[in-house]
Amino acid sequence: MTMRGSVSPENQVVSFDLGTKGKVEVLSVAENAFVVKDFLKGDEKYWMGIGASPSEAKSVAGKYVELSATRDAVFDKTTIRDFVNEASNPDPSDPDSINPETTSVSRTTRNGVPALRLDDSSTGQVYFVTDDDDKRLLYATHPTQGEMEFSEWNAVPTFSAPPKSELVTPPRAYR
């Protein structure tokens, strides 16, 4: 999985490689200060895997479908905020949330960035945070989510809604 965007859910792209079930991307953009629109783009394998006919899958592959407000439950927890919160529990940037009995801290670098490495022996989790006042999360292991690498803090561009030429009606199986 690749996630790009801001921690707030109105500016992000989440891409999933589902192996034999195809690839899918969820794009979230702000329509205004109160409304976030979500768009889904899948390949042929993805659309066929959820029940689209071969001709429907071919016609929508690589195009965006606007998700309704009651979008698929599978995409409800695909925000960057959810993953950062899950990956950073306890919060490695908050010294009060770290158990000194089970967590060792050492100075190192991660991808050339000065970092602190936190090893939690009680959970098996390993975190890297920037060795500065911000303590931004750079990397985390998680027992159920595997490894997560974080980059581009405060540097991701603003995403736009897809042009109308890339919007299609979803296959019948998706409606």
ZINOR-V268637 format. One line per field, one symbol per residue. psi: psi as a letter, one per 30 degrees, with the letter a starting at -180 (. if undefined). burial: + if it has 16 or more other C-alpha atoms within 10 Angstrom, else -. A space follows every 50 residues. Layout:
psi=???
burial=???
This chain:
psi=kkkkalekggilkkkkjgbfgakkkkkklkeaffkkkkkkklleeeeefg gkleeeeeffkglkkkklfhlkffgehhleeeeeeefhjljffjfffkjf efkkklkaljhgkklkkkjjfffgkkkklkiafehkkekklkefgbkkkk ahkggklkllkllefgklklleff.
burial=--+++++-+++++++------+++++++++------++++++++++++-- -++--++++++++++++----------+++---+--++-++++----+-- --+-----------++++++----+++++++---++++++++-----+-+ --------+-+-----++-++----
